[in-house]
């Protein structure tokens, strides 16, 4: 994306002053229907969730433009917490106002929370997780296709200046060798702001963005619901990046400090978050159930997602102000390029895990072709992948 102060030749898609946010245009009912369906079908992690939201709301329903979507994505990536859930909250807010903000986020989370609760109950009762490999076998290659198609579409808006693609490629490469996610995002923003406006504009760019949240550590105490709540509230308020970053926070607090879980239980909890739809942060639901039953599951889920519901409405009014500042707009463009680079890096990692043989490779290519050719809801493609995957596995036995 371009800065607000870019020339018309550089950035024909933006005016110098984008003005205030557009008034909500939709209804609570349509927001509820869209995000409940996404919550039921959005497999594959944050990159895939964002790709599905873009396809559904930018391409099919035209609730907003790619440019507006990219602005929201950049800010969501700078906020702590689950980025895809924050995107759902942003998109609900943009479409139908404050009540839709809560509705979109809650309904995106709810299906995954209910499914994870079922898995947690089975885990406690039987000591193992129900097999789900047949579902993942067909879903994973389709998810790769969904993300690649989203990257293809978003890159046309984000990389109108071609050198921004080089920034994204550098971020992807550094991510794959283990660089810190938030350092990469902020670094991309600083680099673009420095190139566009000179070094004096960099501090102004960073100052125009919402502050990063933090929380104090809690002393180790025996299990209690308040301790569970504040532990997950802290995790939701300071965790940036992927599910792997979440895993590090969970292990530090729940295995090493509080000693409420074993490493095996933590791995199983994260595994459940991987093969259920919706946000991976519903891992908190599983852990809450293991440590405190149904009440613990509800408390942990509320706590880890609460910062997102608070930060999004605080950050949203700042987006037009950011776009009015050349330095801040350039910084946001850099963060957007970095976010797409991170999506590309995640896609590569997922592809290595999800495309494991000729059948999954063919399935990924076919799904990509269908998504490019037809304006079909990607949820149907994902469900189709699950059915095809199950059939291939059944025939192979």
N, C-alpha and C positions, 0 to 999 in steps of 0.2 A: 504494500500500500504506500501511498505517497504522503508526504507531509502536507499540512494545511497551507504552508507557504510555498509549495512547489509551483513552478510555472505551468501554464496551460499545456505547453508541449510535453512537459515531464509527466503531468498527472491530469489528463483531461477528464477524469471521472469525478474529481472533487472540486468544489468551489472553495474560495478562501475561507469562508465561514459557513460551516454546515448548519448553523442555527440550533435551536433547542430540539430535544428529542421529539419525534413524531407522536401525536396523541394515540392512545390505544385504539385499534380498529376492529378487534374481534370480540368474541363472546367467551364466557367461561366454559360453556359447553364444548365448543370446538377445541379449546386448549386442553380440557380434561380428556377428551376422546383421543387426541393426538398423543399426549404424553403417557396415558395409560397403555396405549398400544406399543409405544416405544419401550416403555418399561417391561413389557412382556416379551419383546422380540429383540432388544438391543444386546446381542451377544458380542463378545470380542474385546472388551476393554474400552477406555476413553476415546482412543483414536477412531475406533469403529463406531462408537456412539455418536461422536461429532459428525462423522461422515454420514450416518443415517439421518441425523437431524438436518444437515444441509440438504440432502436429497429430498427429504419430505417437505421442509419448510421454505427452502429457497427455490428449488427446481420445480417441485410439484405444486405447492400451495402458494408460492410467491408472497409469503408474509413479509419478507425483507429481501434486500439485495445482497449479493455476494460481498460487496464492500462493507455493508453494515454488519453482516455475519462475521467478517474477518475482524472488525473492530471489537465486537463482543468476545471473540475467541482470544484475541490478544490480551484483553483485560482479564478474562477467566484464567488464562495461563499464568498471569502475574499474581493472582490471588491464591492464598493457601487453600487446601481442600480439594475435593473431587472436581476436576475441571469439567467433565461432561455433565455432572449434576448442576454445576454453576451455569453452564450453557443452557440447560433446560430452564433454570430459574430466570435467567436473563430473557430467554425467548418468550416465556410465558408473560413476563412483565411488559416486554415490548408490545406483545400482541393485545393484551387485555387488562393491563394495570396491576395494582398491588395484590389483589386477591388471586389473580392468575399466577402471580409469582409463587405463592405458596402452593397453589393447586398443581402447577406444572412440576415443581420439584418433588412434592409429596407423592404424586402419582407415578413419576418416573422411578422413585425409590420403592414404592409399596410392593409391586410384584416380586422384586428380588428379595425384599425383606421376608415376605411370606414363604417363598421357596426356600430361602436359607433357614428359616425357622423349622420347616419340615425336615431338611437335611440334619439340622442340629438335633432335633428330637430322635431321628433314626440313629444318629451317631451315639447319643447318650444311651439309647436303649440297646443297640446291637454292637456298638463299638467299632463300626466300619461305615464307610460312605457307600451309598448305592452307586452302581456302575453307571458311568455316563460317557464312556469312550465312544460308543457308536454315534452319539449325538455330535460330539466334538469332531469326529473324523470328517463328517460332511460339512459342518458349520465353519470350521477354521479356514479352508480355502476360499469359501464364499466371503467371509469377513475380509480376507486379504483383498479380494476384488472390490468390495465396497469402499475400503479405505483408499485404494489406488484411484478409483473413479472420483472420489472426493478430492484427493490431492490434484488430480488432473484439472478439475473444474476450478478449485480455489487458486491454483497457481496462476491461472490466466488473469485473475484480478490482482493477486498479490505481487506478481513479478512483471508489472508493466515496465519497470526499469530492470533490465536483465541482470544487472550486477547484484540485485537482491537475491536472485536464484543462487549466486555464488555464496552469499551469506548463509542461506538455508542449507546448502550442501556442506559448508564448513561445520555448521551446527550438527548436522546429521552425523558427520564423521567423528566429531569430538564426542558426541553422545555414545556412539558405538564403542569408543575406547574407554568409556567410563567417566566422562566429565560430569560435573554436578549440573542438574537440570536448571535450577534457578539461576546459576552463574551463566549458563549458556544463553538463557532468555534475556537477562539484563545486559549481558555482554553484547548480544546482537543489537539490542536497542541503542546502547552507547556507541557502538561502531557506526551505525547508520546515522545517528544524530550528529556524530563528530564529522562524518563525511559531508552531510548536507548543510550543516549550520556552523561548523567550526567548534572548537573545544569549549568555548564559552557557553554554548547552548546546551551542553550535555547535562549540567547540573539542573538547569531549568526543566529539562525533559523529565528527569527523574523526580523532581519535586512536584510535578503536576499529576503524578500517578498516585493511587491510593496507597497508604502505608501498609507495610506487611505486619500481619498480626503476630502476637507472641503470647506465651503463657508461662507462668512459673512452674517449676517442678514440684511435685507433691511428695512428701515423705512417705516411706514404706509403712503401711498399716495393714491390719487384717482386712479381709474382704468386707466391703460395705457398698451399698448402692451409691452413696455420695462419692466415695472414692472412685468407683467405676465411672460415674458420670464425669467427674472432673478430669480423670485420666483420658477418656475419649474426647472430651471437649478440647483438651490441650492438643491431642493428636490431630483433630480436625482443624485446629487453628494454626498449626505450624508445619503441616506436612505439604510439601511441594513435590510435584513430579509424579512418577508412575507408581504402580502397585508395589514395585520393589522397594521404593522409598518408604511406603506405608509399612511394609514388612519389617524394615529396620526399626521404625518407631515402635511397632507393636512388640517386637522381641525385646527391645531395651526396657520398656515399661512392664510388660506383662510376664515375661519369662525371667529376666534378670533382676529387675527391681522389686516387683510385687510377688513374683514366684507363684502366680495364679495358674499358669499354663506350663506345659512342657514344650520343647521344640517340636515334637511330633504333632501335638495338638494344634500348634500354631500353623504348621505347614498344611495340615488338613483344613484348617479354617480358611487359609488363603486359597487353597484348591477349590473350595466351594464357591468362593467369590469369582473364580475364573470360569467355571462352567455353568453359572447361572446368568441370566440376562441382567441388564441394569448395572448400577455402579459397583465397582469392586469394593468400595468402602462398606458394603453390607457385610463384609467380613466381621465387622463389629457386632452384627446381630448374632452370628454364630458364637463368637467369643463371649458375648453377654449371656447367651443361653447356657453355655458350658459353666460359667462361673456363678450365675445368679438366677437361672431358670428364665421363665417368661418375662418376669419383671426386669431382670438383668438385660435380656435381649432388647426390650423396648427402651430402657434407659441408655444403653450403649449406642443404639441406633440414633436416638434423638440427639445425643451429645456430639457424635462425630459429624453429623450433618448440620447442626445448628449454626456454626460459624458461616457456612455458605449462605444460609438464608439471611443472615445479618449483613454480610459483606457485600453481596450483590446489589441490594438497593442503595447502599452507601456509595458504591463505585459507579453505578450507572449514570448519575447526573454529571459525573466528571468527564465522560467521554467527549461531549461537544467542546468542553473547555480545553481538553487535550488537543483536539483537532484544530482549535483556533490558534494554538501556539505552534509556530514552525518547528521549534526544537522538540516539543513534546510529541507533535505529530510524527516527526521523523523517528523519535524513540519508539513510538507505538508501531510504526511500520517495521522497524527492526525486530521488535518482539514478535510481530506476525510472521515475518520470514523465519525467525527462530522456531516458532511454534510449528510451522509447516515442516521445517527440517527435523524437528523431534518426531512429528508424525511419520515422516519418511523413515527415520531410524527405527521406530517401533514397528513399522510395517515390515522392514527387513527382518527383524527378530521374529515377528510372528510368522512370516513366510517360511523361515527356516524350520520352525516348529510345526507349521500346519500343512505345508506342501511336502509330503513325505514319500510320494510315489507317483507313478504316471496318472493314476485315476484322480488323485487330488489336484495334480497340475492341470489336467483337462477340465476338471470341475471349476477351478479358479478362472481359467481362460474363458470358459462358456459364461460364467456368471458376469465377468467383466464385459463381455460382448452384449449380454442382455441389458445390463445397466446403462451402457452407452447408447444402445439403440432405442430402448423403450423408456418411457416415463413411468416405470412401475415402482411401487412401494418396495424398498429394499428388504422390508420384513418378509415379504413373500419369497424373495430370492433366498434369504437366510433359511426360512422354513423348508424351502425346496431342497436346499443343500443338506439339511438334516435327513430328509426322506431319502434322497439319493445316496447319502453316506450309509444309512442303515441298510439299504438294498444292496449296495456293493459289499458291505461286510457280510450280509446274509448269504450272498452268492459265493463268497470266497471261502465259506466254511465247508 
